[in-house]
């Protein structure tokens, strides 16, 4: 009961937010390990000075004590007044590193030795930066992405030991943003399943993989070297400069008749694999279709299918559907 009460009070003191301001209320300070030895040394000097009635011993003890108190004030002030915000993290694939971009804003004097790391993580993973007076700083923090899904970000700890390292000041930040972690794509990507053709009853039927594409069409089939007589609109001009520089032939888009072609990335085409392996294969197919610029749709065994489309927004929609598959929110 006491533990639950403490946790509720602590979480209320640090609500989830993508911005935070370090104030008197949420900055904490304690002596560091060197600071504890420093305090023990002061106590020993004081006892020796009292025992031997050494005036210079008193002077040294009080001077060091004043330096320690000044250090404590400066350490606390190094965090007090800073504000931080978080850029929405970019999606990553399972097993990769998640990159957090933090922006630090300083409305006062220069701050030195500001570090950020995952709460509870090892101190060697701290990312350090300085923030100029009346300026800003960008800090990049890398951490393991974790399992697939729409994952909440872990709590972060902002720390400093400036200037002497005798005291450690810190604050806790619990970001509200979540990061999309996509299923890791199968490598190498297997060939697409047999393409689909529209039958007379309007249903999709499997088309033999050896079907010969029409030479002139509007549906994307692949790429091939330029041949005399190819239309200029089929040339991939984005790669033309590289081709001229390397002395290689131009590349053109190879198309086929749009009437019968339909690329569907279907859950049933991955039969024989477990769920995670199926998601991994479908993820690889999404990336391959985007790379080939071939419109595609996605069918899973739950929810409505995603209609055929192409482009970064469609790819993200498909990958998010794969990441969220079977994951409770």
C-alpha positions in Angstrom: 0.0 0.0 0.0 2.8 2.4 0.9 4.7 1.5 -2.2 1.6 2.1 -4.4 1.0 5.5 -2.7 4.7 6.5 -3.3 4.5 5.5 -7.0 1.3 7.4 -7.5 2.8 10.5 -5.9 6.0 10.2 -8.0 4.1 9.7 -11.3 1.9 12.7 -10.6 5.0 14.7 -9.9 6.4 13.7 -13.3 3.5 13.5 -15.8 4.1 12.3 -19.3 4.9 15.2 -21.7 7.0 15.8 -24.7 8.3 19.0 -23.1 9.7 19.6 -19.7 11.1 22.6 -17.7 13.6 22.1 -14.9 12.4 24.0 -11.8 13.0 24.0 -8.1 10.2 21.4 -7.9 11.7 18.7 -10.1 15.5 19.1 -9.7 17.2 16.9 -7.1 20.7 17.0 -5.7 22.9 14.7 -3.6 26.6 14.3 -2.9 28.4 12.1 -5.4 30.9 9.5 -4.3 33.8 11.9 -4.5 31.6 14.4 -2.6 31.1 11.9 0.2 34.9 11.4 0.5 35.2 15.2 0.4 32.7 15.5 3.3 34.6 12.8 5.3 37.9 14.7 4.7 36.3 17.9 6.0 35.1 16.1 9.1 38.5 14.6 9.7 40.2 18.1 9.3 37.7 19.6 11.7 38.4 16.9 14.4 42.1 17.3 14.0 41.9 21.0 14.2 39.8 20.9 17.4 42.1 18.3 18.9 45.3 20.2 18.2 43.9 23.7 18.4 45.3 24.5 14.9 44.1 27.9 13.7 45.3 27.2 10.2 43.4 23.9 10.3 40.2 25.8 11.1 40.9 28.2 8.2 41.5 25.4 5.7 38.5 23.4 6.8 36.1 26.4 6.5 37.6 27.5 3.2 37.1 24.0 1.7 33.6 23.9 3.2 32.7 27.2 1.5 34.1 25.9 -1.8 31.9 22.8 -1.4 28.8 24.8 -0.7 29.5 27.0 -3.7 29.9 23.9 -5.8 26.6 22.6 -4.6 24.8 25.8 -5.5 26.4 25.9 -9.0 25.6 22.2 -9.7 21.9 22.8 -8.9 21.8 26.1 -10.9 23.4 24.3 -13.9 20.1 22.4 -14.4 17.6 24.9 -12.9 15.8 26.9 -15.6 16.6 24.6 -18.6 13.7 23.5 -20.8 13.7 20.5 -23.1 11.5 19.2 -25.9 11.5 16.0 -27.9 11.1 15.6 -31.7 8.8 12.8 -32.6 11.0 9.8 -33.2 11.3 8.3 -36.7 10.0 4.7 -37.1 12.6 1.9 -37.0 12.7 -1.8 -37.5 12.9 -4.3 -34.7 16.5 -4.9 -33.7 17.7 -1.4 -34.8 18.5 1.5 -32.7 15.9 4.1 -31.9 17.3 7.7 -32.2 15.8 10.4 -30.0 16.5 14.1 -30.9 16.3 16.3 -27.8 16.4 20.1 -28.0 17.7 22.0 -25.0 16.7 25.7 -24.5 18.6 28.0 -22.2 17.2 31.4 -21.2 20.2 32.2 -18.9 23.9 31.9 -18.6 25.9 29.1 -20.3 25.4 25.5 -19.0 28.1 22.9 -19.1 28.2 19.2 -18.7 24.5 18.4 -19.2 23.9 14.7 -19.7 20.8 12.6 -20.7 20.4 8.9 -20.5 17.6 6.3 -20.1 16.4 6.1 -16.5 18.0 3.1 -14.8 20.5 2.6 -17.6 24.3 2.4 -17.2 26.0 5.7 -16.8 28.5 5.0 -19.6 25.5 5.5 -22.0 25.0 9.1 -21.0 25.0 11.6 -23.9 26.7 14.9 -22.9 26.4 18.4 -24.3 26.9 22.1 -23.4 24.2 24.7 -23.9 25.4 28.3 -24.8 24.0 31.3 -22.9 20.6 32.4 -24.3 20.9 29.6 -26.8 19.9 26.1 -27.8 21.6 22.7 -28.2 20.7 19.5 -29.9 21.3 16.2 -28.2 21.0 12.8 -29.9 20.3 9.8 -27.7 20.4 6.2 -29.0 18.7 3.3 -27.4 17.5 -0.3 -28.4 14.2 -0.2 -30.3 12.6 -3.1 -28.5 9.8 -5.4 -29.8 7.5 -4.4 -32.7 4.5 -2.2 -32.0 3.7 1.3 -31.1 6.1 1.5 -28.1 6.1 4.1 -25.4 9.4 5.8 -24.8 11.3 5.0 -21.5 11.8 7.6 -18.8 14.9 9.8 -19.3 17.2 11.2 -16.6 18.9 14.6 -17.0 22.1 14.9 -15.0 25.0 17.2 -14.2 28.1 17.1 -12.0 29.5 20.5 -13.0 31.7 22.2 -11.8 33.7 20.0 -9.4 31.9 16.7 -9.4 31.2 16.8 -5.7 27.5 16.8 -6.2 25.1 15.2 -8.6 22.0 17.0 -9.7 19.3 15.3 -11.7 15.7 15.4 -12.9 13.3 12.9 -14.4 11.5 13.3 -17.7 8.8 10.9 -19.0 8.1 11.6 -22.7 4.6 11.1 -23.9 5.5 10.3 -27.5 5.5 6.7 -28.8 7.7 5.2 -31.5 6.7 2.8 -34.2 8.8 -0.3 -34.3 8.2 -2.2 -37.6 8.7 -6.0 -38.0 12.2 -6.7 -39.1 12.2 -7.3 -42.8 13.3 -10.8 -44.0 16.7 -10.7 -45.7 17.1 -11.4 -48.5 13.6 -10.5 -49.6 11.9 -13.6 -51.2 10.2 -13.2 -54.6 6.6 -11.9 -54.6 3.9 -14.5 -54.7 2.2 -15.2 -58.0 0.5 -12.0 -59.3 -3.3 -11.8 -59.3 -5.6 -11.4 -62.3 -9.2 -10.4 -62.3 -11.5 -13.2 -63.4 -14.8 -13.0 -65.2 -16.7 -13.0 -62.0 -14.7 -10.1 -60.6 -12.8 -12.2 -58.1 -9.0 -12.3 -57.9 -7.5 -15.4 -59.5 -3.9 -16.5 -59.5 -2.0 -15.7 -62.7 0.8 -17.9 -63.8 4.2 -16.3 -63.0 5.3 -17.0 -66.6 2.6 -14.8 -68.1 4.2 -12.5 -70.7 3.7 -8.8 -69.9 2.6 -6.4 -72.5 5.4 -4.2 -73.9 3.4 -1.0 -73.5 1.2 -0.4 -70.4 0.8 1.7 -67.3 1.4 -0.8 -64.5 5.0 -0.9 -63.2 6.7 -4.2 -63.8 10.4 -3.5 -63.2 13.5 -1.8 -64.7 15.7 -2.7 -67.6 18.5 -1.0 -69.7 17.4 1.5 -72.3 16.7 0.2 -75.8 16.4 2.2 -79.0 12.8 3.2 -79.5 11.8 3.4 -75.8 9.7 6.4 -74.9 11.4 9.2 -73.1 8.8 9.2 -70.4 9.9 5.7 -69.4 13.5 6.8 -68.6 14.3 7.0 -64.9 15.8 10.4 -65.0 16.8 10.4 -61.3 19.5 7.8 -62.2 20.4 9.4 -65.5 23.2 11.6 -64.1 24.8 8.6 -62.4 24.5 6.6 -65.6 26.3 9.3 -67.6 29.0 9.7 -65.0 29.7 6.0 -64.9 29.3 5.3 -68.6 26.5 2.8 -68.0 23.2 2.7 -70.0 20.1 4.6 -69.0 17.4 2.7 -67.1 13.8 2.6 -68.1 10.6 1.5 -66.4 9.2 -1.8 -67.8 5.5 -1.8 -67.7 2.7 -4.1 -68.7 -1.0 -3.9 -69.5 -2.9 -2.6 -66.5 -6.0 -4.6 -67.1 -5.0 -7.9 -65.4 -2.1 -7.0 -63.1 -2.7 -6.6 -59.4 0.0 -7.0 -56.7 -1.4 -8.1 -53.4 0.8 -8.8 -50.4 -1.4 -11.4 -48.7 -1.1 -13.1 -45.3 -2.1 -16.4 -46.9 0.9 -16.3 -49.3 3.2 -16.9 -46.3 1.6 -20.2 -45.3 3.9 -22.5 -43.4 5.6 -19.7 -41.4 4.8 -18.6 -37.9 3.2 -15.2 -37.3 6.4 -13.3 -36.7 8.0 -14.8 -39.8 5.0 -13.9 -41.9 5.1 -10.3 -40.7 8.8 -10.2 -41.4 8.2 -11.5 -45.0 5.4 -9.1 -45.6 7.5 -6.2 -44.4 10.2 -7.2 -46.8 7.7 -7.3 -49.7 6.4 -3.8 -48.8 10.0 -2.5 -49.0 10.6 -4.4 -52.3 7.4 -3.1 -53.9 8.3 0.5 -52.9 11.8 0.0 -54.3 10.4 -1.2 -57.6 7.7 1.5 -57.6 5.0 -1.1 -58.1 1.6 -0.3 -56.6 0.6 -2.9 -54.0 -2.1 -3.7 -51.4 -1.9 -5.5 -48.1 -4.3 -8.3 -46.8 -3.9 -9.6 -43.3 -6.1 -12.2 -41.6 -7.8 -9.5 -39.5 -9.2 -6.1 -40.3 -10.0 -4.6 -43.7 -7.4 -4.9 -46.5 -5.3 -1.8 -47.5 -6.1 -0.8 -51.1 -3.4 -0.7 -53.7 -1.3 2.4 -53.7 2.3 3.6 -53.7 4.4 6.1 -51.9 5.9 6.8 -48.4 2.5 7.4 -46.8 1.1 4.1 -48.1 4.3 2.2 -47.1 4.1 3.7 -43.6 0.4 2.7 -43.3 1.2 -0.9 -44.3 4.2 -1.2 -42.0 2.2 0.3 -39.1 -0.5 -2.3 -39.7 2.1 -5.0 -39.6 3.7 -3.6 -36.5 0.3 -3.4 -34.7 -0.8 -6.9 -35.8 -1.9 -8.9 -32.7 -0.5 -6.3 -30.3 -2.9 -5.1 -27.6 -2.8 -1.3 -27.2 
